[in-house]
Amino acid sequence: MTDPDLTFAGATQLLGRITAQLGTQLSHVRLDGTRRPMSTPTLVAVAHGSRDPRALPAVHDLLDRVRELRPGLDVRLGHIELNAPLLPDTLAGLAPGGHAVLVPLLFGRGHHVTHDLPAAAAAAAALRTRVAAPLGPHPLLVEALYERLVEAGWTGAHGASRNTAVVLASAGSRAPESAADIRRTAALLAERLGVPVVAAYASAATPTVPEAVRALAARGRHRVAVASLFTAPGLFATRSAAQAPWIAAAPLAGHPALARLVLHRYDHALGTTRTPTPGRELAAA
C-alpha cells in the first residue's frame, strides 16, 4: 500500500519544479504579454596595444565595422598592454552577472591567447566569460591579406611569375602552436596567390623577414612582397614593411573581411556552449 506521506512529498517536489520552470518562463515576458529580448553577450575585442599613435584609431575603425555588421551588439575594446583601456578595466566596467566573449585580435595560439586572456577572464569572477579562438588561420583572414597586397600593387600577373614570392610577417611567439597557426595561414595565402609564401617573424621566432627574403632569393625568387599579419600599425609592422625588397602591404584593421572574422569567432565561441559558465574556457577554432 502506498504511503500517503511519500505521495504528498513527491507531489510537493513536482509542484516546486513546475513553479520554478513557470517562474523562469514568466521572467522572459513583459507585463503587456510580449517577450523580453534575451540578453546578448558583450563582444570584448582584445588588442595587444602599441605606442604607435596610429594603432588605436585603426582598431577603433575595425570595431566600427563590426558594429555596422551587427547593430545593437555591445562591442568593447580592451588591451593587453600599452594602451587604455586595459582588458581588466574593460571587464570591470561590465555589469556583474553579465556575459562576455573575449575575441583576441591576434593571429595564433600564443601566450596571450592561451594564458593571459583566460587569466583575465578568470579574474573577472562576477562575469560569465568565454575566450574565442584567435583570428588565424581562416579563409576570411587570407582574403584580407590578399586584398591588402592588391592595394599595395600585387596583380594576377605576379602570381604567374616564377621569380615572385611573399613573406608573411607577424609578431612572433615562442609557442609552437602559434607558429603552426602562422604557417597554416601562409600555406592558405600561397594557395590563394599561386606563389610561395614564407612565414617570418619580427621577434621571438625565426626566420626574420630579411632571413626569409634571402632564403627565397636563393630559390630564384627575387621579387618578394611582404604581407602584414598585423591588426594595426606599430613597431613590428613598420619594421617588417621597411624590410620589404619590393611592395609591402598595410596592416589589416578596418578591412571588411577582418570585421566579419571577428564576428565569426564571437559566434563560434557562443555556439560551442549552450549555457555560458563562470570562469574561463578557450573556445575551439
N, C-alpha and C positions, 0 to 999 in steps of 0.2 A: 504494500500500500504506500502511496506517495506521501512523503512528509509535507504537510501544508506550509511549514516554515521555510523549507527548501524551495518550494514552488513560489512562495512570496518573494524570497530573496532573489531568485532568478528573474522574476518579473520586474523587480526593482532595478536590477542591473541593466536589463534590456531597456527599460524606460529611461534610465540615465543615459545610455548610449544614444537613444533616439533623440533625447533632449539636446545632448551635446552636438549631434550632427545638425539638428534643426537650427541651433544657435549659430553654428558656423555658416550655414547657408543663408540665414537671415542677415548676418553681418555683411554680406555682399549685396544687400538690397537696400535702396534708399526708402524713406518714408512714403514717397509717392509711388512705390512699386517698381521703379526702374532699377536695373542692376548697377551697382557701383563698379567703376573701372578697376581692374586688377592693377596693383602697383607694379611698375616695370623697374627692374634693377637698373641702377645707375651704371653707365659706362665710364670707367675711370681709365683714361689713356695715360700710360706711364712712359714718359720720355726720359732719356738719360740726363739731359741738361748740358749746357755749354756756355762758355764765356763769350762766344761769338754773338754779337748783338743781333745778327740775322736769324739766329736759331729760334728764339721764342716766337717771333711773328710767323715764321714758316710752320711751326707746329700748330699755332692758332689757326692758320689758314687751312691746314689739314682737318682740324676738328670742326671748323665751319662747314667744310664739305660733308663731313659725317652728319652734322645736324641737318643739312639740307636734304640728305638722303633719308633721314629718319626724323621727321618733325615730331616734336614732343618728347623725344628721348633726352633724358638728363645726361649730358656729356660733360665730364670734368677732366681736368688735367692735373697730374702730379709728377714731380721729377724725382729721380733717384739722388741727384746731387746738383750743385752749382746754380740752379735756378729755383725761384719760388713760383708756385707753391711746391714745397716738398711733399712727397707722397703721404707721409704720416699726417701732415696738416690737412691735406685734401680729405683723407679718410675721417679725420676728427671732425670735419665740417659736415659730415652726413648725419642724418637723424639716427639716433640709437634704434636698433632693431631693423634698420634698413638693409636692403640688398645691394651689393655692388659686384661688378665684374671688372677685374683689372686686366686691361689689354696692353701688353707691352709693345711699345713702338720700337721693337728690337727684332733682329732677323735670325736669331739662332738660340739654342738652348744653353746659353752661357750662364755664368754665376748669378747675374742679376735676375734672370728668369727663374732659375731653379732654386735660388736661395733667398735673395733679397726681397723679391716680391712676395713669396709665401710667408716670409718672416714678418713683413709689414702687414699682410692680411691677418696673420695670427695675432699680432699685437692689437689690431682693431677688434677687440673681443666683443664689442657691442654690435658689430655688424655681421651679416651673413655674406660671405665673400667667396668668389671664385677667381682663380687666376687663369686667364686664357693662354693659349699657345702663342709663341712668337709669330711674327708676320711671315717668316720664311721657313721652309720653301713653300711656294704656292704659285699656280699659273697666273693669278692676278698680279703678284709681285713681279713676275717675269714680264708681263705686259707693260707695267710701269717702267721697268728698266729698259725695255726695248724702245718705248716711245721717248724716253729721255735721251737715248742715244740718237734717235732720229732727229730730235730737236737740236742736237749738237752737230749734226751733219752726216750721220750714217744713212746710207741708201742701200737699196736692194743690190746694186752692182757690187758693193763692197762684200756682200755675202757670197758672191760668186768668185771673188778674188782669192788666189792661192797664197798671197802674201799678207793677208789681213787676219787679225785676231783681236780678242778683247781680254782685258784684265778686269775682273770683278773685284773692286776694292771695298773692304769692310773694316770695321774697327779691330776685330781680332779678339780671341779668347783662348785661354788655356784649356777649356773644357772640350774634350773630344767630340761630344755631341754637337756642340756649336760648330766646330769645324766640318762635321759631316753635313749639317744643315746648309752651310755656305757652299760646300762643294756640290751639293744636290741642286742648289739654286743656279750655280754656274753651269751645271750639266743641262738644266732646263733652258737656260738662256742660250747655250750653244745649239740646242735643237731649234730654237726659235730663229737664230741668226744664220745658222749654217756654217759657222766658223768655230775654231777652238776658243774656249773661254776658260781662263785660269783664275782660280780664286787666289787673292792676295790680301795682305793684312797690314794695317797701319801700326799695330802694336801686338805684343803678347804671342804672336804666332808667325810662322813663315810659310810661304815666301812673302817678302815685302813686294811692293809694287815694282820697284826697279829690278828686283831679282826675277820676278815673273816676266817682265819685259825682256830681259836678257835671255831667259830660257826660251821664250817664243822666237826671238831673233835667231837663236841657234838652230831653230827648226825651219828657218826661212820665212818667218812671219815678221816682216819689218815694219808694217803699218799696223800699229797697235793702238786701239782706243781703250779708254778707261771708263767703265761703268761704275756708278756711285751707289753702293749699297749702304746709304746713309739716309736717315729721315730728313735731316736738316743740315744747313751749313754749320761747320765747326772746324776745329783744328785738324782732325784726321781727314775730313772730307776735302778741305782746302789743300792739305799737303799731298793727298793722293792725286788730286786733279793736276797739281803743279808738276807731278812726275810723269804725266802722260806724254809720250813722244808724238802723239797725233791729237785726236779730239778727246775731250773729257766731258762726260755727261753731268748734269746737275743732280743734286740730291732729290729725293722722291716726294717730300712733303708737298701737299697740295694737289698731287696727281689724283684724278678721279678713281683710278683702279686701286690706289692705296687706300682711299677712303672706303671703298666697297670691301676691301680686305679687312679693314678694322672692324666693320660691322659683321663680316663673316665670322671672324674669330669670336666676337661677342656672342653671336647667335649660337655658334657651335658650343661654346662653353655652357650656355644655358641649356642646350639640347642634350647634353650628356648627363644631366641630373634633373630629376623631376622636382625635387624639393631642395633648395639651397640649404646648406647646413653651416652652423657656426664654425669659424676657424678657416683653414686653408685647404685648398685642393687644386692641383695643377691639371687643367683640362687637357684632353688628348688633342693632337693636331687635327 
